Amino acid sequence: MKRIVLVGLFLASAFVSAAQSQTSQASSIVPVRVTAGTVLTFYLHARLNPTSGDSLDGLPKGTLLRVKMLDSIDSAVNADGTEFHGTVVSGLTSSGELVIHPDSEVRGILALLRSRSHPEGFRYELLVTSLTDHGKSYALTASLEPSLGDSPVASNSKPAAKDKPKSSESGATH
């Protein structure tokens, strides 16, 4: 009888240790917290239809997209896949032509991504998934990091407005 009790206690302590380990791993992923009104700089990564012949095709990978957040996002509260909305702060030019106007609508999601460089193998990221400019929608991918992978990418873009792009402004942690 004593052996059964000892085995039961051992199994219970093993379950508690495993549960605590999983909880501590999830909580050690760096959270993303952004308040509404914060201006963030996203890096363009890809277009879903890059040969569509529209003006966005001239924007290179790494183009900076400054976005004013209309929604607050907190990875401790919001689930993976939560949508957010924003507006473009600075227009973008390509070959001297304004291709994205200020106040264009931006849509995106909070995503939990795999990451080789993060100790637990995951990181939170805000991803822009579409942009609507003067009634025309574009499917794209842009993130707060220069690369969705683990290596940095240089940027070749220039904002149309005179303000200089900054990585992330007040109220954001990532």
C-alpha positions, -999 to 999 in steps of 0.1 A, spaced: 0 0 0 29 24 8 44 18 -26 11 28 -44 10 60 -23 46 68 -31 41 61 -68 10 83 -68 29 112 -51 57 108 -76 34 109 -106 15 139 -91 47 158 -86 59 150 -122 26 164 -136 29 196 -115 66 200 -127 55 196 -164 26 220 -161 49 246 -144 75 242 -171 50 248 -199 35 278 -181 70 294 -176 79 288 -212 47 305 -225 52 334 -201 89 339 -211 80 348 -248 85 385 -251 50 401 -252 38 426 -278 19 456 -263 8 485 -284 -17 512 -275 -41 528 -300 -25 559 -315 11 545 -315 30 549 -347 49 518 -357 73 511 -386 66 480 -405 90 464 -431 74 451 -464 83 415 -471 61 402 -499 32 407 -521 8 378 -527 4 388 -564 36 407 -572 30 405 -610 -3 422 -610 11 452 -628 0 478 -602 21 506 -586 30 486 -555 51 462 -576 78 489 -576 82 488 -539 112 466 -529 114 442 -500 123 461 -468 102 492 -478 93 511 -446 56 515 -439 47 539 -410 14 530 -395 -7 547 -368 -24 519 -348 -62 524 -344 -65 494 -321 -46 484 -289 -29 450 -290 -16 431 -260 -3 395 -266 -10 388 -229 -47 395 -235 -53 391 -273 -51 356 -289 -29 346 -318 -47 357 -350 -63 388 -334 -69 414 -361 -58 451 -358 -64 482 -380 -43 512 -387 -37 541 -411 -6 549 -431 12 580 -417 37 587 -445 29 581 -481 54 560 -501 69 567 -535 83 545 -562 103 559 -591 92 594 -580 55 585 -581 33 585 -549 20 549 -548 6 548 -512 -12 578 -499 -12 589 -462 -44 578 -444 -46 545 -464 -62 517 -444 -40 490 -430 -52 456 -417 -31 430 -398 -29 403 -373 -11 394 -341 9 362 -348 29 337 -328 58 327 -350 85 301 -348 119 316 -342 153 299 -342 169 328 -324 144 328 -295 152 305 -266 117 290 -265 115 288 -303 86 313 -306 80 351 -308 50 374 -311 49 396 -342 24 421 -356 19 414 -393 3 438 -418 -17 416 -442 -35 441 -465 -36 478 -474 -64 497 -490 -55 529 -508 -83 550 -525 -106 520 -526 -81 495 -541 -69 467 -518 -35 451 -519 -26 418 -502 9 420 -487 30 410 -457 49 434 -435 62 431 -400 80 451 -373 112 431 -380 133 437 -411 130 400 -418 104 373 -409 134 349 -407 163 354 -383 186 375 -405 183 413 -409 174 429 -443 185 464 -454 158 489 -465 158 507 -498 126 527 -494 120 564 -487 89 579 -471 71 605 -492 67 629 -462 96 648 -447 95 629 -414 122 603 -409 112 567 -402 119 553 -368 119 517 -357 90 519 -332 77 549 -313 63 554 -278 41 528 -262 53 498 -281 74 468 -270 82 439 -291 
